[in-house]
Amino acid sequence: MNTTVTVTGGNISQQEQDAYVRYVKDKYPGRKFASIDIRLDGDYVDLSWQLEPEPFERIRRITGYLVGTLDRFNDAKRAEVEDRVKHGIGNFETLE
């Protein structure tokens, strides 16, 4: 995925722009960037960026085991999982 770089507030050389992009990418090694914004303000430069979403695997603690999927559970464990009480944020009334 290509990173979109936007420069506002003035003009800078491609070499300077590449240096700012390299600085941000070195700060977060291994991450992918959706966009990097370079805002020039006189003698100051503000950098802001958006990271690409990073996929993750949901890990749950079920019946004493840390699991990501239920595919290795037998029928009894699967039934136990389905019988669990699901807790969540219910419908709360607003107090006035």
C-alpha positions as CSV (number, residue, x, y, z in Angstrom):
1,M,0.0,0.0,0.0
2,N,1.4,3.4,-0.9
3,T,1.5,6.1,1.6
4,T,-0.1,9.4,0.7
5,V,2.0,12.4,1.7
6,T,0.4,15.9,1.8
7,V,2.4,19.1,2.4
8,T,0.5,22.2,3.4
9,G,1.6,25.7,4.4
10,G,4.5,26.1,2.0
11,N,6.9,24.2,-0.2
12,I,9.7,21.8,0.7
13,S,12.2,19.9,-1.5
14,Q,11.5,16.2,-2.2
15,Q,14.7,15.4,-0.2
16,E,13.3,17.1,2.9
17,Q,9.9,15.5,2.4
18,D,11.6,12.1,2.2
19,A,13.5,12.8,5.4
20,Y,10.3,13.6,7.3
21,V,8.6,10.4,5.9
22,R,11.7,8.4,6.9
23,Y,11.6,9.9,10.4
24,V,8.0,8.9,10.9
25,K,8.5,5.4,9.5
26,D,11.6,4.9,11.7
27,K,9.5,5.9,14.8
28,Y,7.0,3.0,14.1
29,P,9.0,0.2,12.4
30,G,6.9,-2.5,10.9
31,R,3.7,-0.4,10.7
32,K,2.1,0.6,7.5
33,F,1.0,4.2,7.0
34,A,-2.2,5.3,5.2
35,S,-1.1,9.0,5.1
36,I,1.4,11.4,6.4
37,D,0.6,15.1,6.6
38,I,3.4,17.7,6.8
39,R,2.2,21.1,7.8
40,L,4.7,24.0,7.6
41,D,4.3,26.9,10.0
42,G,7.1,29.3,9.7
43,D,10.2,27.7,11.3
44,Y,8.1,24.8,12.6
45,V,6.9,21.6,11.0
46,D,3.9,19.6,12.3
47,L,3.8,16.0,11.4
48,S,0.6,13.9,11.6
49,W,-0.1,10.5,10.3
50,Q,-2.7,7.8,10.0
51,L,-1.7,4.1,10.5
52,E,-3.2,1.3,8.5
53,P,-5.4,-0.9,10.7
54,E,-3.5,-3.8,12.1
55,P,-5.3,-7.2,12.1
56,F,-5.5,-9.0,15.3
57,E,-6.9,-12.3,16.5
58,R,-9.4,-12.3,19.3
59,I,-8.2,-14.4,22.3
60,R,-10.8,-15.4,24.9
61,R,-10.5,-17.2,28.2
62,I,-13.0,-20.0,28.0
63,T,-13.3,-22.6,30.8
64,G,-9.7,-22.0,31.9
65,Y,-8.1,-22.1,28.4
66,L,-6.9,-19.2,26.3
67,V,-8.3,-19.8,22.8
68,G,-8.6,-17.9,19.6
69,T,-11.0,-20.3,17.9
70,L,-13.3,-23.1,19.0
71,D,-12.4,-25.6,16.3
72,R,-10.4,-27.8,18.6
73,F,-13.1,-28.1,21.3
74,N,-15.1,-31.2,21.6
75,D,-18.9,-31.1,21.7
76,A,-19.1,-30.8,25.5
77,K,-16.7,-27.8,25.6
78,R,-18.6,-26.2,22.7
79,A,-21.9,-26.6,24.6
80,E,-20.3,-25.1,27.6
81,V,-19.3,-22.0,25.6
82,E,-22.8,-21.6,24.1
83,D,-24.3,-21.9,27.6
84,R,-22.2,-19.1,29.0
85,V,-23.9,-15.9,30.1
86,K,-22.9,-13.0,27.8
87,H,-22.2,-9.8,29.6
88,G,-22.3,-6.5,27.9
89,I,-23.3,-2.9,28.3
90,G,-27.1,-3.0,28.4
91,N,-29.5,-0.2,27.7
92,F,-28.9,2.4,30.4
93,E,-31.4,5.2,31.0
94,T,-30.0,8.7,31.0
95,L,-30.4,10.4,34.4
96,E,-31.5,14.0,34.4
